[in-house]
Amino acid sequence: MARRAVEHVANDNGDTAEADEVMRAALRHFAVHGLGAARAAREHAEEAFFRGDRNAYDWWLKITRALDRRLAAEADGRMRITELS
């Protein structure tokens, strides 16, 4: 019974190695920045965006999303508007 229950555990973190890597990075980032970690990650994402570093932007946005989905959605929306301007 226990084995069957574990096989069907709901987890919204994803089941890929990348999702695990992002979660570990987000937890390390949280350990350094505490409750301001999501804002700090968003700032890193915005800086990368304006430098034109899409890979770094995507990475920091994933970390922001892991910490605060709403903040990540707002930041991504603003960057998409800026990109279209």
N, C-alpha and C positions, 0 to 999 in steps of 0.2 A: 504494500500500500504506500509506504513512504517513498519508494522509488518512483512510483507512478505520479505522485503528487509533485515531486521535484522536477520531473520531466515537463510538467505543464505550468511551471511558475511563470507568471506574467512579469515581464521586465521591459521597461521602456528605454533602457540604456542602449539597446542594440545587442547583437550577438556576434559582432565582428571584432577582429583584432584591432581595427582602427577605433572602434567605439571604446574598447578597453583602454587604448592608448590615450584617447581624448579624456576619458574619465580620470585616469591616473594623473594626467597633466593638470586637469581642472582641480583635483584634490590638492596637488602640490601648490598650485597657484593660490588656492584658498588658504593653505597653511601659511603662506607668506603674507597675503593681503587681508585675511580675515573677511569680515562682512563687506568690505569694499572690493572684493575680488572680481565680481562681475563687472563693476564699473571700470576697474583697472584693465581687465581683459578687453572690454569694449574700446577703451582708449588705445590699446595696442592695435586692435583691429582697424580703427580709424586712421591711426598713423601709417599703418601698412598700406591702407587703401590710397591715401594721398601720396605715398611714395611710389605707388604703382606696383607694389609687390602683392600680386593676387594670391600667391600661395600662403604668404604670412597672414594676409587678411582672412582667407578661408579658415586657416588654423585657429586664429584668435577668435573668430566668430564662432567656431565650434566650441571653444572653451567657454565663451560667453554664454552660448546656448545651454551648455551643460550646467552652468551655474544659475542662469536666469533666462528662461525662454522668452519672456516678454521683452526684456531689455535687448536681447539679441535680435528679435523681430523688428523692434523700433530702429535699431542701429542699421540693420540690413536694408530696411525700407528707406532710411535717409540716404544711405550710400547709393542705392539704386536710383533715387531721384537725382542725386548729384551726378551720377554717371550719365544720365539722360540729358542733363542740362548742357 
